Protein backbone atom coordinates (compact mmCIF):
# COMPACT_ATOMS: atom_id res chain seq x y z
CA UNK A 1 0.00 0.00 0.00
CA UNK A 2 2.33 2.75 -1.22
CA UNK A 3 1.43 6.38 -0.95
CA UNK A 4 0.40 8.10 -4.19
CA UNK A 5 3.38 9.60 -6.04
CA UNK A 6 2.33 13.20 -5.37
CA UNK A 7 2.21 12.77 -1.60
CA UNK A 8 5.37 10.66 -1.58
CA UNK A 9 7.24 13.31 -3.55
CA UNK A 10 6.11 16.05 -1.18
CA UNK A 11 7.25 14.04 1.83
CA UNK A 12 10.68 13.28 0.35
CA UNK A 13 11.12 16.91 -0.64
CA UNK A 14 10.12 18.03 2.84
CA UNK A 15 12.75 15.75 4.34
CA UNK A 16 15.75 16.11 2.04
CA UNK A 17 15.36 19.75 1.02
CA UNK A 18 13.24 21.09 3.86
CA UNK A 19 15.52 19.99 6.70
CA UNK A 20 18.69 21.70 5.34
CA UNK A 21 16.70 24.84 4.52
CA UNK A 22 15.34 24.94 8.07
CA UNK A 23 18.91 24.67 9.38
CA UNK A 24 20.11 27.54 7.18
CA UNK A 25 17.15 29.76 8.10
CA UNK A 26 17.66 28.97 11.78
CA UNK A 27 21.28 30.10 11.48
CA UNK A 28 20.19 33.34 9.81
CA UNK A 29 17.52 33.88 12.45
CA UNK A 30 20.07 33.57 15.26
CA UNK A 31 22.16 36.27 13.60
CA UNK A 32 19.58 38.79 12.44
CA UNK A 33 16.40 38.42 14.54
CA UNK A 34 16.28 40.11 17.91
CA UNK A 35 14.37 38.60 20.83
CA UNK A 36 11.93 41.49 21.03
CA UNK A 37 10.51 43.15 24.16
CA UNK A 38 9.24 40.92 26.98
CA UNK A 39 5.55 40.21 27.40
CA UNK A 40 2.71 39.47 24.97
CA UNK A 41 2.97 41.08 21.54
CA UNK A 42 0.37 43.21 19.83
CA UNK A 43 -1.42 41.34 17.05
CA UNK A 44 -3.46 43.04 14.32
CA UNK A 45 -3.47 40.52 11.45
CA UNK A 46 -3.34 36.73 11.83
CA UNK A 47 -2.42 34.22 9.13
CA UNK A 48 -3.16 30.48 9.41
CA UNK A 49 -0.99 28.00 7.51
CA UNK A 50 -2.74 24.68 6.84
CA UNK A 51 -1.93 23.34 3.41
CA UNK A 52 -3.72 20.01 3.20
CA UNK A 53 -6.49 17.83 4.69
CA UNK A 54 -9.77 19.71 4.55
CA UNK A 55 -11.05 17.63 7.45
CA UNK A 56 -8.44 19.21 9.71
CA UNK A 57 -9.54 22.63 8.48
CA UNK A 58 -13.03 21.84 9.79
CA UNK A 59 -11.45 20.93 13.13
CA UNK A 60 -9.67 24.29 13.06
CA UNK A 61 -12.97 26.19 12.99
CA UNK A 62 -12.95 27.09 16.73
CA UNK A 63 -9.37 28.36 16.42
CA UNK A 64 -10.18 30.48 13.36
CA UNK A 65 -13.27 31.83 15.08
CA UNK A 66 -11.20 32.76 18.12
CA UNK A 67 -8.79 34.63 15.84
CA UNK A 68 -11.68 36.61 14.33
CA UNK A 69 -12.70 37.61 17.86
CA UNK A 70 -9.17 38.84 18.57
CA UNK A 71 -8.46 40.87 15.40
CA UNK A 72 -11.73 40.94 13.44
CA UNK A 73 -12.88 38.75 10.56
CA UNK A 74 -11.38 41.01 7.90
CA UNK A 75 -7.91 40.65 9.47
CA UNK A 76 -7.69 36.85 9.44
CA UNK A 77 -5.99 35.15 6.49
CA UNK A 78 -5.34 31.56 5.43
CA UNK A 79 -2.71 29.87 3.24
CA UNK A 80 -3.82 26.56 1.75
CA UNK A 81 -3.13 24.27 -1.18
CA UNK A 82 -5.33 25.23 -4.13
CA UNK A 83 -7.28 21.96 -4.14
CA UNK A 84 -8.16 22.33 -0.46
CA UNK A 85 -9.69 25.81 -0.26
CA UNK A 86 -13.26 24.56 -0.85
CA UNK A 87 -14.09 23.92 2.79
CA UNK A 88 -12.86 27.36 3.86
CA UNK A 89 -15.27 28.97 1.42
CA UNK A 90 -18.10 26.77 2.69
CA UNK A 91 -17.46 27.63 6.33
CA UNK A 92 -17.70 31.35 5.46
CA UNK A 93 -15.65 32.28 8.51
CA UNK A 94 -13.20 34.61 6.75
CA UNK A 95 -13.55 36.69 3.56
CA UNK A 96 -12.88 34.68 0.38
CA UNK A 97 -10.30 37.22 -0.74
CA UNK A 98 -8.32 36.46 2.43
CA UNK A 99 -7.67 32.87 1.31
CA UNK A 100 -4.24 32.58 -0.35
CA UNK A 101 -3.74 29.42 -2.40
CA UNK A 102 -0.64 27.48 -3.45
CA UNK A 103 -0.67 25.35 -6.62
CA UNK A 104 0.61 21.75 -6.41
CA UNK A 105 0.56 20.50 -10.01
CA UNK A 106 4.36 20.10 -10.02
CA UNK A 107 7.32 20.80 -7.72
CA UNK A 108 8.17 23.88 -9.82
CA UNK A 109 4.61 25.23 -9.63
CA UNK A 110 4.59 24.52 -5.91
CA UNK A 111 7.80 26.49 -5.30
CA UNK A 112 6.75 29.40 -7.54
CA UNK A 113 3.26 29.58 -6.06
CA UNK A 114 4.63 29.41 -2.50
CA UNK A 115 6.98 32.31 -3.29
CA UNK A 116 4.07 34.37 -4.61
CA UNK A 117 2.04 33.55 -1.51
CA UNK A 118 4.86 34.67 0.78
CA UNK A 119 5.31 37.92 -1.17
CA UNK A 120 1.57 38.61 -0.90
CA UNK A 121 1.62 37.94 2.83
CA UNK A 122 4.57 40.29 3.31
CA UNK A 123 2.72 42.96 1.35
CA UNK A 124 -0.30 42.59 3.65
CA UNK A 125 2.06 43.03 6.63
CA UNK A 126 0.89 40.04 8.61
CA UNK A 127 2.24 40.27 12.15
CA UNK A 128 1.22 36.82 13.47
CA UNK A 129 1.25 33.38 11.83
CA UNK A 130 -0.18 30.15 13.23
CA UNK A 131 1.44 27.10 11.62
CA UNK A 132 -1.13 24.32 12.03
CA UNK A 133 0.83 21.70 10.12
CA UNK A 134 2.17 18.88 12.29
CA UNK A 135 5.95 19.24 12.30
CA UNK A 136 6.46 19.68 8.53
CA UNK A 137 9.44 21.72 7.36
CA UNK A 138 7.71 23.36 4.39
CA UNK A 139 5.12 25.04 6.60
CA UNK A 140 7.82 26.19 9.03
CA UNK A 141 9.79 27.72 6.14
CA UNK A 142 6.73 29.52 4.77
CA UNK A 143 5.82 30.73 8.27
CA UNK A 144 9.30 32.14 8.89
CA UNK A 145 9.67 33.82 5.49
CA UNK A 146 6.41 35.75 5.91
CA UNK A 147 8.37 38.13 8.12
CA UNK A 148 5.74 38.02 10.85
CA UNK A 149 7.03 39.08 14.28
CA UNK A 150 4.94 36.43 16.06
CA UNK A 151 5.04 32.84 14.79
CA UNK A 152 3.27 30.00 16.59
CA UNK A 153 4.18 26.43 15.76
CA UNK A 154 5.18 23.04 17.14
CA UNK A 155 8.82 22.60 18.15
CA UNK A 156 10.78 19.43 18.85
CA UNK A 157 12.58 20.40 22.05
CA UNK A 158 14.25 17.03 22.65
CA UNK A 159 14.41 15.54 19.18
CA UNK A 160 10.97 14.04 19.72
CA UNK A 161 9.90 14.49 16.10
CA UNK A 162 11.13 15.60 12.67
CA UNK A 163 13.77 18.34 12.74
CA UNK A 164 12.35 21.67 11.53
CA UNK A 165 14.89 24.10 12.89
CA UNK A 166 14.12 26.81 15.41
CA UNK A 167 11.99 29.23 13.39
CA UNK A 168 9.06 29.96 15.71
CA UNK A 169 8.84 32.75 18.26
CA UNK A 170 6.01 31.01 20.15
CA UNK A 171 7.23 27.41 20.43
CA UNK A 172 4.71 24.79 21.54
CA UNK A 173 4.96 21.10 22.32
CA UNK A 174 2.75 18.89 20.19
CA UNK A 175 0.46 17.22 22.71
CA UNK A 176 -0.59 13.74 21.52
CA UNK A 177 -3.17 13.59 24.31
CA UNK A 178 -5.10 16.68 23.26
CA UNK A 179 -7.72 16.58 20.52
CA UNK A 180 -6.55 18.29 17.33
CA UNK A 181 -9.30 20.89 17.51
CA UNK A 182 -8.26 21.82 21.06
CA UNK A 183 -4.61 21.94 20.05
CA UNK A 184 -5.41 24.40 17.26
CA UNK A 185 -7.35 26.56 19.69
CA UNK A 186 -4.39 26.54 22.08
CA UNK A 187 -2.13 27.78 19.29
CA UNK A 188 -4.22 30.91 18.84
CA UNK A 189 -4.34 31.46 22.58
CA UNK A 190 -0.53 31.26 22.67
CA UNK A 191 -0.42 34.55 20.73
CA UNK A 192 -1.76 36.31 23.84
CA UNK A 193 1.12 35.04 26.00
CA UNK A 194 4.73 36.04 26.52
CA UNK A 195 6.74 33.78 24.18
CA UNK A 196 9.47 33.52 26.82
CA UNK A 197 7.23 31.40 29.08
CA UNK A 198 6.12 28.99 26.38
CA UNK A 199 5.55 26.10 25.88
CA UNK A 200 4.11 26.24 29.41
CA UNK A 201 0.92 28.25 29.73
CA UNK A 202 -2.24 27.95 31.77
CA UNK A 203 -4.89 27.48 29.12
CA UNK A 204 -7.71 24.96 29.18
CA UNK A 205 -9.55 24.52 25.86
CA UNK A 206 -13.26 25.23 26.03
CA UNK A 207 -15.47 22.21 26.65
CA UNK A 208 -18.16 23.40 24.23
CA UNK A 209 -16.33 24.46 21.10
CA UNK A 210 -18.38 26.16 18.37
CA UNK A 211 -19.00 24.01 15.29
CA UNK A 212 -19.11 25.05 11.67
CA UNK A 213 -22.61 24.81 10.16
CA UNK A 214 -23.63 24.34 6.54
CA UNK A 215 -27.03 25.67 5.51
CA UNK A 216 -28.11 24.84 1.96
CA UNK A 217 -30.36 27.12 -0.03
CA UNK A 218 -33.77 25.97 -1.27
CA UNK A 219 -32.36 25.77 -4.78
CA UNK A 220 -29.51 23.56 -3.50
CA UNK A 221 -32.01 21.15 -1.96
CA UNK A 222 -34.16 21.11 -5.10
CA UNK A 223 -31.06 20.37 -7.18
CA UNK A 224 -30.15 17.33 -5.05
CA UNK A 225 -33.74 16.07 -5.02
CA UNK A 226 -33.74 16.27 -8.83
CA UNK A 227 -30.42 14.41 -8.99
CA UNK A 228 -31.69 11.59 -6.78
CA UNK A 229 -34.92 11.41 -8.74
CA UNK A 230 -32.97 11.24 -11.99
CA UNK A 231 -30.72 8.45 -10.73
CA UNK A 232 -33.61 6.48 -9.20
CA UNK A 233 -37.18 7.70 -9.81
CA UNK A 234 -38.47 5.41 -7.05
CA UNK A 235 -36.74 7.21 -4.19
CA UNK A 236 -39.20 10.06 -3.66
CA UNK A 237 -38.81 11.10 -0.03
CA UNK A 238 -37.65 7.67 1.17
CA UNK A 239 -34.89 7.52 3.83
CA UNK A 240 -31.33 7.39 2.51
CA UNK A 241 -28.13 6.00 4.06
CA UNK A 242 -24.83 6.89 2.41
CA UNK A 243 -21.76 4.65 2.19
CA UNK A 244 -18.41 6.23 1.32
CA UNK A 245 -15.84 3.51 0.48
CA UNK A 246 -13.13 6.13 -0.18
CA UNK A 247 -11.43 3.96 -2.79
CA UNK A 248 -8.66 6.44 -3.64
CA UNK A 249 -7.88 7.70 -0.15
CA UNK A 250 -4.50 9.44 0.15
CA UNK A 251 -3.73 7.17 3.09
CA UNK A 252 -4.76 3.71 1.85
CA UNK A 253 -4.26 2.18 5.30
CA UNK A 254 -7.46 3.95 6.38
CA UNK A 255 -9.65 1.98 3.96
CA UNK A 256 -12.17 -0.53 5.21
CA UNK A 257 -12.26 -3.62 2.94
CA UNK A 258 -14.41 -2.60 -0.03
CA UNK A 259 -16.60 -5.69 -0.22
CA UNK A 260 -17.73 -5.14 3.36
CA UNK A 261 -19.63 -2.08 2.15
CA UNK A 262 -21.47 -4.39 -0.25
CA UNK A 263 -22.38 -6.81 2.54
CA UNK A 264 -23.39 -3.94 4.82
CA UNK A 265 -25.65 -2.47 2.14
CA UNK A 266 -27.36 -5.81 1.51
CA UNK A 267 -28.05 -6.33 5.22
CA UNK A 268 -29.42 -2.82 5.69
CA UNK A 269 -31.72 -3.15 2.69
CA UNK A 270 -32.98 -6.49 3.98
CA UNK A 271 -33.60 -5.02 7.44
CA UNK A 272 -35.43 -1.89 6.20
CA UNK A 273 -37.69 -2.43 3.15
CA UNK A 274 -38.27 1.33 2.67
CA UNK A 275 -34.58 2.28 2.81
CA UNK A 276 -32.36 3.41 -0.08
CA UNK A 277 -28.56 3.22 -0.09
CA UNK A 278 -26.29 5.71 -1.88
CA UNK A 279 -22.62 5.05 -2.70
CA UNK A 280 -20.66 8.31 -2.75
CA UNK A 281 -17.15 9.27 -3.82
CA UNK A 282 -15.00 11.70 -5.76
CA UNK A 283 -14.68 11.53 -9.57
CA UNK A 284 -11.44 9.55 -9.23
CA UNK A 285 -13.34 6.96 -7.20
CA UNK A 286 -16.35 6.73 -9.50
CA UNK A 287 -15.52 3.47 -11.30
CA UNK A 288 -14.67 1.29 -8.25
CA UNK A 289 -17.34 2.82 -6.00
CA UNK A 290 -20.13 2.54 -8.54
CA UNK A 291 -19.05 -1.04 -9.25
CA UNK A 292 -19.54 -1.80 -5.56
CA UNK A 293 -23.01 -0.28 -5.81
CA UNK A 294 -23.81 -2.59 -8.73
CA UNK A 295 -22.56 -5.62 -6.78
CA UNK A 296 -25.18 -5.06 -4.10
CA UNK A 297 -27.72 -6.13 -6.70
CA UNK A 298 -30.66 -4.03 -5.57
CA UNK A 299 -32.89 -1.50 -7.29
CA UNK A 300 -32.75 0.55 -4.06
CA UNK A 301 -29.05 1.34 -4.45
CA UNK A 302 -28.01 4.63 -6.06
CA UNK A 303 -24.46 4.98 -7.46
CA UNK A 304 -23.52 8.61 -6.81
CA UNK A 305 -19.70 8.56 -6.94
CA UNK A 306 -18.40 11.17 -9.36
CA UNK A 307 -21.87 12.60 -9.97
CA UNK A 308 -21.78 15.40 -7.41
CA UNK A 309 -19.64 18.41 -6.66
CA UNK A 310 -18.27 18.85 -3.15
CA UNK A 311 -20.94 21.45 -2.51
CA UNK A 312 -23.65 19.04 -3.66
CA UNK A 313 -22.24 16.35 -1.36
CA UNK A 314 -22.82 18.64 1.61
CA UNK A 315 -26.39 19.25 0.46
CA UNK A 316 -26.81 15.49 0.04
CA UNK A 317 -25.79 15.02 3.66
CA UNK A 318 -28.65 17.29 4.77
CA UNK A 319 -31.05 15.03 2.82
CA UNK A 320 -29.72 11.75 4.25
CA UNK A 321 -30.04 9.97 7.58
CA UNK A 322 -26.64 8.29 8.12
CA UNK A 323 -23.18 8.33 6.54
CA UNK A 324 -20.74 5.44 6.96
CA UNK A 325 -17.17 6.37 6.07
CA UNK A 326 -13.58 5.82 7.07
CA UNK A 327 -11.59 8.56 8.78
CA UNK A 328 -11.39 11.10 5.96
CA UNK A 329 -12.64 14.48 4.80
CA UNK A 330 -16.30 13.45 4.33
CA UNK A 331 -16.58 12.52 8.03
CA UNK A 332 -15.70 16.10 8.94
CA UNK A 333 -17.71 17.73 6.14
CA UNK A 334 -20.74 15.79 7.37
CA UNK A 335 -20.26 17.14 10.90
CA UNK A 336 -21.36 20.52 9.52
CA UNK A 337 -24.78 19.05 8.74
CA UNK A 338 -27.49 17.20 10.76
CA UNK A 339 -26.61 13.77 9.31
CA UNK A 340 -25.53 11.02 11.72
CA UNK A 341 -22.02 9.78 10.95
CA UNK A 342 -20.36 6.45 11.70
CA UNK A 343 -16.60 6.84 11.20
CA UNK A 344 -14.24 3.86 10.99
CA UNK A 345 -10.81 4.46 12.53
CA UNK A 346 -7.68 2.32 12.25
CA UNK A 347 -4.20 3.77 11.73
CA UNK A 348 -5.24 7.00 13.49
CA UNK A 349 -7.12 7.49 16.73
CA UNK A 350 -10.55 9.06 17.24
CA UNK A 351 -9.23 10.55 20.48
CA UNK A 352 -7.32 13.08 18.37
CA UNK A 353 -9.04 13.21 15.00
CA UNK A 354 -12.73 12.44 15.33
CA UNK A 355 -15.27 15.08 14.30
CA UNK A 356 -16.56 17.12 17.23
CA UNK A 357 -20.24 16.86 16.38
CA UNK A 358 -22.52 15.01 18.80
CA UNK A 359 -23.96 13.22 15.76
CA UNK A 360 -20.66 11.42 15.17
CA UNK A 361 -19.92 7.88 16.34
CA UNK A 362 -16.42 6.41 16.02
CA UNK A 363 -15.65 2.70 15.62
CA UNK A 364 -12.08 1.73 16.45
CA UNK A 365 -10.81 -1.80 17.14
CA UNK A 366 -7.93 -0.55 19.30
CA UNK A 367 -5.50 -3.36 18.48
CA UNK A 368 -1.95 -3.12 19.88
CA UNK A 369 -0.30 -1.59 16.80
CA UNK A 370 -2.99 1.06 16.31
CA UNK A 371 -2.65 4.00 15.94
CA UNK A 372 0.56 3.82 13.91
CA UNK A 373 0.26 7.14 12.04
CA UNK A 374 1.01 10.34 13.93
CA UNK A 375 2.71 13.73 13.79
CA UNK A 376 6.05 12.32 14.94
CA UNK A 377 6.46 9.92 12.00
CA UNK A 378 5.29 12.43 9.38
CA UNK A 379 2.05 10.45 9.08
CA UNK A 380 3.83 7.49 7.51
CA UNK A 381 3.71 3.86 8.53
CA UNK A 382 5.65 0.67 7.85
CA UNK A 383 2.36 -1.24 7.89
CA UNK A 384 1.29 -2.92 4.66
CA UNK A 385 -1.65 -4.89 6.05
CA UNK A 386 -4.26 -2.76 7.84
CA UNK A 387 -5.43 -5.31 10.38
CA UNK A 388 -6.83 -2.42 12.44
CA UNK A 389 -9.45 -1.73 9.76
CA UNK A 390 -10.03 -5.40 9.01
CA UNK A 391 -10.75 -5.95 12.72
CA UNK A 392 -13.89 -3.82 12.36
CA UNK A 393 -16.48 -6.35 11.23
CA UNK A 394 -19.63 -5.88 9.19
CA UNK A 395 -21.51 -6.97 12.31
CA UNK A 396 -19.91 -4.11 14.27
CA UNK A 397 -20.94 -1.49 11.72
CA UNK A 398 -24.37 -3.00 11.07
CA UNK A 399 -25.16 -3.05 14.79
CA UNK A 400 -24.12 0.58 15.21
CA UNK A 401 -25.96 1.83 12.12
CA UNK A 402 -29.20 0.02 12.99
CA UNK A 403 -29.04 1.32 16.56
CA UNK A 404 -28.71 4.89 15.29
CA UNK A 405 -31.35 4.46 12.59
CA UNK A 406 -33.89 2.82 14.91
CA UNK A 407 -33.37 5.59 17.45
CA UNK A 408 -33.81 8.19 14.70
CA UNK A 409 -37.06 6.59 13.53
CA UNK A 410 -38.43 6.51 17.08
CA UNK A 411 -37.65 10.20 17.62
CA UNK A 412 -39.22 11.08 14.26
CA UNK A 413 -42.45 9.29 15.20
CA UNK A 414 -42.57 11.19 18.52
CA UNK A 415 -42.15 14.49 16.67
C-alpha positions in Angstrom: 0.0 0.0 0.0 2.3 2.8 -1.2 1.4 6.4 -1.0 0.4 8.1 -4.2 3.4 9.6 -6.0 2.3 13.2 -5.4 2.2 12.8 -1.6 5.4 10.7 -1.6 7.2 13.3 -3.6 6.1 16.1 -1.2 7.3 14.0 1.8 10.7 13.3 0.4 11.1 16.9 -0.6 10.1 18.0 2.8 12.8 15.7 4.3 15.8 16.1 2.0 15.4 19.7 1.0 13.2 21.1 3.9 15.5 20.0 6.7 18.7 21.7 5.3 16.7 24.8 4.5 15.3 24.9 8.1 18.9 24.7 9.4 20.1 27.5 7.2 17.2 29.8 8.1 17.7 29.0 11.8 21.3 30.1 11.5 20.2 33.3 9.8 17.5 33.9 12.5 20.1 33.6 15.3 22.2 36.3 13.6 19.6 38.8 12.4 16.4 38.4 14.5 16.3 40.1 17.9 14.4 38.6 20.8 11.9 41.5 21.0 10.5 43.2 24.2 9.2 40.9 27.0 5.6 40.2 27.4 2.7 39.5 25.0 3.0 41.1 21.5 0.4 43.2 19.8 -1.4 41.3 17.1 -3.5 43.0 14.3 -3.5 40.5 11.5 -3.3 36.7 11.8 -2.4 34.2 9.1 -3.2 30.5 9.4 -1.0 28.0 7.5 -2.7 24.7 6.8 -1.9 23.3 3.4 -3.7 20.0 3.2 -6.5 17.8 4.7 -9.8 19.7 4.6 -11.1 17.6 7.5 -8.4 19.2 9.7 -9.5 22.6 8.5 -13.0 21.8 9.8 -11.4 20.9 13.1 -9.7 24.3 13.1 -13.0 26.2 13.0 -12.9 27.1 16.7 -9.4 28.4 16.4 -10.2 30.5 13.4 -13.3 31.8 15.1 -11.2 32.8 18.1 -8.8 34.6 15.8 -11.7 36.6 14.3 -12.7 37.6 17.9 -9.2 38.8 18.6 -8.5 40.9 15.4 -11.7 40.9 13.4 -12.9 38.7 10.6 -11.4 41.0 7.9 -7.9 40.7 9.5 -7.7 36.8 9.4 -6.0 35.1 6.5 -5.3 31.6 5.4 -2.7 29.9 3.2 -3.8 26.6 1.8 -3.1 24.3 -1.2 -5.3 25.2 -4.1 -7.3 22.0 -4.1 -8.2 22.3 -0.5 -9.7 25.8 -0.3 -13.3 24.6 -0.9 -14.1 23.9 2.8 -12.9 27.4 3.9 -15.3 29.0 1.4 -18.1 26.8 2.7 -17.5 27.6 6.3 -17.7 31.4 5.5 -15.7 32.3 8.5 -13.2 34.6 6.7 -13.6 36.7 3.6 -12.9 34.7 0.4 -10.3 37.2 -0.7 -8.3 36.5 2.4 -7.7 32.9 1.3 -4.2 32.6 -0.3 -3.7 29.4 -2.4 -0.6 27.5 -3.4 -0.7 25.3 -6.6 0.6 21.8 -6.4 0.6 20.5 -10.0 4.4 20.1 -10.0 7.3 20.8 -7.7 8.2 23.9 -9.8 4.6 25.2 -9.6 4.6 24.5 -5.9 7.8 26.5 -5.3 6.7 29.4 -7.5 3.3 29.6 -6.1 4.6 29.4 -2.5 7.0 32.3 -3.3 4.1 34.4 -4.6 2.0 33.5 -1.5 4.9 34.7 0.8 5.3 37.9 -1.2 1.6 38.6 -0.9 1.6 37.9 2.8 4.6 40.3 3.3 2.7 43.0 1.3 -0.3 42.6 3.6 2.1 43.0 6.6 0.9 40.0 8.6 2.2 40.3 12.2 1.2 36.8 13.5 1.3 33.4 11.8 -0.2 30.2 13.2 1.4 27.1 11.6 -1.1 24.3 12.0 0.8 21.7 10.1 2.2 18.9 12.3 5.9 19.2 12.3 6.5 19.7 8.5 9.4 21.7 7.4 7.7 23.4 4.4 5.1 25.0 6.6 7.8 26.2 9.0 9.8 27.7 6.1 6.7 29.5 4.8 5.8 30.7 8.3 9.3 32.1 8.9 9.7 33.8 5.5 6.4 35.8 5.9 8.4 38.1 8.1 5.7 38.0 10.9 7.0 39.1 14.3 4.9 36.4 16.1 5.0 32.8 14.8 3.3 30.0 16.6 4.2 26.4 15.8 5.2 23.0 17.1 8.8 22.6 18.2 10.8 19.4 18.9 12.6 20.4 22.0 14.3 17.0 22.7 14.4 15.5 19.2 11.0 14.0 19.7 9.9 14.5 16.1 11.1 15.6 12.7 13.8 18.3 12.7 12.4 21.7 11.5 14.9 24.1 12.9 14.1 26.8 15.4 12.0 29.2 13.4 9.1 30.0 15.7 8.8 32.8 18.3 6.0 31.0 20.1 7.2 27.4 20.4 4.7 24.8 21.5 5.0 21.1 22.3 2.8 18.9 20.2 0.5 17.2 22.7 -0.6 13.7 21.5 -3.2 13.6 24.3 -5.1 16.7 23.3 -7.7 16.6 20.5 -6.6 18.3 17.3 -9.3 20.9 17.5 -8.3 21.8 21.1 -4.6 21.9 20.0 -5.4 24.4 17.3 -7.4 26.6 19.7 -4.4 26.5 22.1 -2.1 27.8 19.3 -4.2 30.9 18.8 -4.3 31.5 22.6 -0.5 31.3 22.7 -0.4 34.5 20.7 -1.8 36.3 23.8 1.1 35.0 26.0 4.7 36.0 26.5 6.7 33.8 24.2 9.5 33.5 26.8 7.2 31.4 29.1 6.1 29.0 26.4 5.6 26.1 25.9 4.1 26.2 29.4 0.9 28.3 29.7 -2.2 28.0 31.8 -4.9 27.5 29.1 -7.7 25.0 29.2 -9.6 24.5 25.9 -13.3 25.2 26.0 -15.5 22.2 26.6 -18.2 23.4 24.2 -16.3 24.5 21.1 -18.4 26.2 18.4 -19.0 24.0 15.3 -19.1 25.1 11.7 -22.6 24.8 10.2 -23.6 24.3 6.5 -27.0 25.7 5.5 -28.1 24.8 2.0 -30.4 27.1 0.0 -33.8 26.0 -1.3 -32.4 25.8 -4.8 -29.5 23.6 -3.5 -32.0 21.2 -2.0 -34.2 21.1 -5.1 -31.1 20.4 -7.2 -30.1 17.3 -5.0 -33.7 16.1 -5.0 -33.7 16.3 -8.8 -30.4 14.4 -9.0 -31.7 11.6 -6.8 -34.9 11.4 -8.7 -33.0 11.2 -12.0 -30.7 8.5 -10.7 -33.6 6.5 -9.2 -37.2 7.7 -9.8 -38.5 5.4 -7.1 -36.7 7.2 -4.2 -39.2 10.1 -3.7 -38.8 11.1 0.0 -37.7 7.7 1.2 -34.9 7.5 3.8 -31.3 7.4 2.5 -28.1 6.0 4.1 -24.8 6.9 2.4 -21.8 4.7 2.2 -18.4 6.2 1.3 -15.8 3.5 0.5 -13.1 6.1 -0.2 -11.4 4.0 -2.8 -8.7 6.4 -3.6 -7.9 7.7 -0.2 -4.5 9.4 0.1 -3.7 7.2 3.1 -4.8 3.7 1.9 -4.3 2.2 5.3 -7.5 4.0 6.4 -9.6 2.0 4.0 -12.2 -0.5 5.2 -12.3 -3.6 2.9 -14.4 -2.6 0.0 -16.6 -5.7 -0.2 -17.7 -5.1 3.4 -19.6 -2.1 2.1 -21.5 -4.4 -0.3 -22.4 -6.8 2.5 -23.4 -3.9 4.8 -25.7 -2.5 2.1 -27.4 -5.8 1.5 -28.1 -6.3 5.2 -29.4 -2.8 5.7 -31.7 -3.2 2.7 -33.0 -6.5 4.0 -33.6 -5.0 7.4 -35.4 -1.9 6.2 -37.7 -2.4 3.1 -38.3 1.3 2.7 -34.6 2.3 2.8 -32.4 3.4 -0.1 -28.6 3.2 -0.1 -26.3 5.7 -1.9 -22.6 5.1 -2.7 -20.7 8.3 -2.8 -17.2 9.3 -3.8 -15.0 11.7 -5.8 -14.7 11.5 -9.6 -11.4 9.6 -9.2 -13.3 7.0 -7.2 -16.3 6.7 -9.5 -15.5 3.5 -11.3 -14.7 1.3 -8.3 -17.3 2.8 -6.0 -20.1 2.5 -8.5 -19.1 -1.0 -9.3 -19.5 -1.8 -5.6 -23.0 -0.3 -5.8 -23.8 -2.6 -8.7 -22.6 -5.6 -6.8 -25.2 -5.1 -4.1 -27.7 -6.1 -6.7 -30.7 -4.0 -5.6 -32.9 -1.5 -7.3 -32.8 0.6 -4.1 -29.0 1.3 -4.5 -28.0 4.6 -6.1 -24.5 5.0 -7.5 -23.5 8.6 -6.8 -19.7 8.6 -6.9 -18.4 11.2 -9.4 -21.9 12.6 -10.0 -21.8 15.4 -7.4 -19.6 18.4 -6.7 -18.3 18.8 -3.1 -20.9 21.5 -2.5 -23.6 19.0 -3.7 -22.2 16.4 -1.4 -22.8 18.6 1.6 -26.4 19.2 0.5 -26.8 15.5 0.0 -25.8 15.0 3.7 -28.6 17.3 4.8 -31.1 15.0 2.8 -29.7 11.7 4.2 -30.0 10.0 7.6 -26.6 8.3 8.1 -23.2 8.3 6.5 -20.7 5.4 7.0 -17.2 6.4 6.1 -13.6 5.8 7.1 -11.6 8.6 8.8 -11.4 11.1 6.0 -12.6 14.5 4.8 -16.3 13.5 4.3 -16.6 12.5 8.0 -15.7 16.1 8.9 -17.7 17.7 6.1 -20.7 15.8 7.4 -20.3 17.1 10.9 -21.4 20.5 9.5 -24.8 19.1 8.7 -27.5 17.2 10.8 -26.6 13.8 9.3 -25.5 11.0 11.7 -22.0 9.8 10.9 -20.4 6.4 11.7 -16.6 6.8 11.2 -14.2 3.9 11.0 -10.8 4.5 12.5 -7.7 2.3 12.2 -4.2 3.8 11.7 -5.2 7.0 13.5 -7.1 7.5 16.7 -10.6 9.1 17.2 -9.2 10.6 20.5 -7.3 13.1 18.4 -9.0 13.2 15.0 -12.7 12.4 15.3 -15.3 15.1 14.3 -16.6 17.1 17.2 -20.2 16.9 16.4 -22.5 15.0 18.8 -24.0 13.2 15.8 -20.7 11.4 15.2 -19.9 7.9 16.3 -16.4 6.4 16.0 -15.7 2.7 15.6 -12.1 1.7 16.5 -10.8 -1.8 17.1 -7.9 -0.6 19.3 -5.5 -3.4 18.5 -2.0 -3.1 19.9 -0.3 -1.6 16.8 -3.0 1.1 16.3 -2.7 4.0 15.9 0.6 3.8 13.9 0.3 7.1 12.0 1.0 10.3 13.9 2.7 13.7 13.8 6.0 12.3 14.9 6.5 9.9 12.0 5.3 12.4 9.4 2.0 10.5 9.1 3.8 7.5 7.5 3.7 3.9 8.5 5.6 0.7 7.9 2.4 -1.2 7.9 1.3 -2.9 4.7 -1.6 -4.9 6.1 -4.3 -2.8 7.8 -5.4 -5.3 10.4 -6.8 -2.4 12.4 -9.4 -1.7 9.8 -10.0 -5.4 9.0 -10.7 -5.9 12.7 -13.9 -3.8 12.4 -16.5 -6.4 11.2 -19.6 -5.9 9.2 -21.5 -7.0 12.3 -19.9 -4.1 14.3 -20.9 -1.5 11.7 -24.4 -3.0 11.1 -25.2 -3.0 14.8 -24.1 0.6 15.2 -26.0 1.8 12.1 -29.2 0.0 13.0 -29.0 1.3 16.6 -28.7 4.9 15.3 -31.3 4.5 12.6 -33.9 2.8 14.9 -33.4 5.6 17.4 -33.8 8.2 14.7 -37.1 6.6 13.5 -38.4 6.5 17.1 -37.6 10.2 17.6 -39.2 11.1 14.3 -42.4 9.3 15.2 -42.6 11.2 18.5 -42.2 14.5 16.7 
